[in-house]
Amino acid sequence: MAGHSKWKNIQRRKNAQDAKRGKIFMKLAKEIYVAAKQGGGDPEMNPALRLAVDKAKANNMPNDNIDRAIKKATGDLDGANYEELTYEGYGPGGVAVMVEVLTDNKNRTASDVRHAFNKKGGNLGENGCVAFMFNRKGYFVVEKEKVKVDEDTIMLEAIEAGAEEMETNDNTYEIYTDPESFDDVKQQLEEKGITFETSEISMIPQTHTKLGSDEAEQTIQLVDMLEDLEDVQEVYHNLDAEDEFWDSL
């Protein structure tokens, strides 16, 4: 994986956007619903559901909302049937963009996603046109000030737990795993007293497209518009820009 240091900028902005999106609980509920529908309603026996529930709790989602989403998936309550889809395309300047959605109306979602790409100077492409530029990875962020051990110790603990690699930045450690090892790595590190600022399975870009401020701003406008769509769960991209640009956001 190339360019890990750029991913922290993407993630930093993404976390800030998620924190202020008014639709975040709806998106989390749909994610819980699909995980429970596919693997059962017991988080202890369903790693995907456990991850979705942890993500919901990290965003202060009420337990009643979480329980309701699980009950809808298991048939205890009536609810819509959601389908997982991925759209791929290019943003301004050729930035690769992947859009993961959960929808109960494919026609509506396809129209909304296509409209966003067209309006913000991008192009919606065929399935597979940019997926090869990303790796699906488990991703953890550990704040340095919240751990009592040094870099060598936390790296050794991460590798022993099954992580593939770790990157050290100014204020954080970033740990990467294959998706199948994510749950085991998370559990083993938590048992050693390590807490995470971020713990998720993400699409990590292998390479990046570097743009100037104007095109980078256009790309961010596209990402914002996509993230605001009701059916969109995640938007991934490989935009690279100067630090000053990310700081300005």
N, C-alpha and C positions, 0 to 999 in steps of 0.2 A: 504494500500500500504506500503510495507516494503522497507526500504533502500533509501529514497528520497535523502539522502546526496550523494549517489553514482551516482544518475542520473545527478547531476550537472557536474560530471566529464565526463560522456558520452556526455552530451549536449555541454560542453565546447569544446571538441575535434570535435564534429560534426559540430559546427558552424565554427570552423577554417577550416575544410575541405571544407565546402560549399563555403566559401569565396574565395577559390583558385581553385575551379573546373571550368574548361573552359567551361563545358557544362551546367552551371547552368541556363542560360537564356532559353535553349531548354527545360529543365526539368520544369521550371516555366511556360513556354508557354503551355506545354502539360497539366499541372495541371489546368491552367486557362481554357483551351479548354474543358476539361471534366466537370468542374464545370458549365460552361456556357451551355454546351450541355445538362446537366441533369436538370438544374434549371432555364435556361433562361439567357439572356445577360445583365440584369440590376443588377448591384451589390447591389443596394438599396433593391431589392426584393429577392436577392439570397445570403444568408449568406455564403455559401461555396465559391461562386465566390468572394464575398467581402474579405474573408480571403485570397484567392489565390492572388488577386490583391494587397492587403496589403503586403503580403509576397514578391511579385515581386518588389514592390516599395521599400521595405526595402533593397532589394538587388540591387537597382539602375537600375532596368530594364527600358528601355525607354518606354514612353507611347505608341509610335507607335507599339512596339512589343506586348504590352498588348492589344491594340485595334485590332491588326491583329488576335491574338489568339481568341478573342471573336467573331469577324466577321466570322472566319472560322467555329466556333461552331454553329453559328446561320444561316449559309448558305449564308452569304453575300460574302464569298470568298471560293474557293475550298480548301479542306484540307483532310488529312487522318482521318480515324475513329480509335480512340484509345479505348482500352479495359483495364479496371482495373483488375489486378490480384495480388494475394499475394502468395509468396513462403515461405515455412518454413523449417527449418533444424537445424542442430547442427554444431557449429564450434569446433575447437580444444579444448579438455578438457571438452566438453559437454555444451558449452555456447549456449543458445537458440538464434536463429537468425530469424528475420522476414524481408522479402524483399517485398516492395510494388512497383509495376511496372505499367507503362502505355505503352501499346504496340499496334502496328498495324500488328505485326507478332508474334503470340504466339510460333510458332516452333523455331524461331530464339531466342526469349527471354528465353525459357525453356532451350535450349542448352547452351546459354551463362551463365545462372545462375548455371546450373548443373556443367559446366566446372570450374567455380570459386570455388564452394564448393569442388570439387574433387581435384583441384590443390593446394588448401590451407589447406588441411587436415580436411575438414568438410564433412558432409553428408547431402544431400538434402532429406527431409522427406516428409511425407504425409500431406495434409491439416489438420490442427488441432493439429499437434504433439507438437507445442510449444505455440500456440495462447493463451491457457488457462493460461500461465505464465505472460501475459500482460493485463493491463487495458487501455482502450482507454479513455484519459482524456484531457481536456483543460489544458494548461500549460502556465503560465506567469512567466517571470523573471523581477523583478524590482531592479534596482541598488540603493542601500541605499543612495549614495551621490546625487542622482537625485530627491529625495523626501524630502520635508520639514517637514513631520510629523514623529512622532515616531512609533515604532513597534506596540504598542497597537492600535494606531489610524488607521494605514493602515490595520491591521488585522480586526478591527471592520468594516471598510469600505468594505473590501473584502467579509466578511461574509454577511453583509447586501446586497451586490450586488448579492449574490447567490453562492459564492465560497464554496467549501467543506472544505478546510483547507489551512493553510499557514505554510511554513517552513522558519526559519530564519537561514541564513548562515553568513559567515564572511562579505561578501560584498553585498549580495543580499537577497531579499525576493523571495521565490518561492511559487506561488499560483496555486492551483489545483481546477478544476471544472469538472462537468460532461459535456460531449460534447454538450448537448442540451442547457446548460446555458452559454456556452462559449461566444457567441456574446453579450448577455445581460451584463455579468460581464465585458467584455472588454469595452463596451460602457459606463457603469456607472462609472467605475474607471477612464476612460479617461475624463469624464465630471468633475471629482474631481481633474483633473490636474496630474494624474499619467501616466507616460510614461513607456513603456515596452522595455526591451532589447530583450526579446523573447516573442512572443505570437503565439501559435500554438496548434493544436490538435495532440497529439502524443500517441504512445503506451508506457506506463510506465511499466517497469518490476515490478512484485510483489515481486520477490525474485531474488537473484543474485548468480552467479557462480564465486567463487574466484579462480584465477589462479596465478601462479608464473609468473615472467617476461617473460620467454621464450614462454610459451603457450599463454600468453596475447598478446605478440608481433605477434604470428601467427594468433591470432584472428583478430587483427587490420589489418593485411595484407589481410585477407579474406574480411573484411568490406571495405577496400580501393578498392579492386578489384571489388567488387559488386557495390560500389558507382560510379565507373568509367564507368560502363556499360550504354550504351545510353538509355535503356528503364527503368532503375531503378530510382525511385523517392526518396524513403526513405529506410534506413536500420536501424532496431532496434535490440538491443541485450541486454543481461543481464550480461555482463562481469563486474566482480569486480576485482580490483587489488590495490596494494599499491599506496599511493599518489605519491611516487617517480616515479612510472611507468608513471602515467598520466602527471606529470610534465616534464618527459623526452620527451614527444611527442610534 
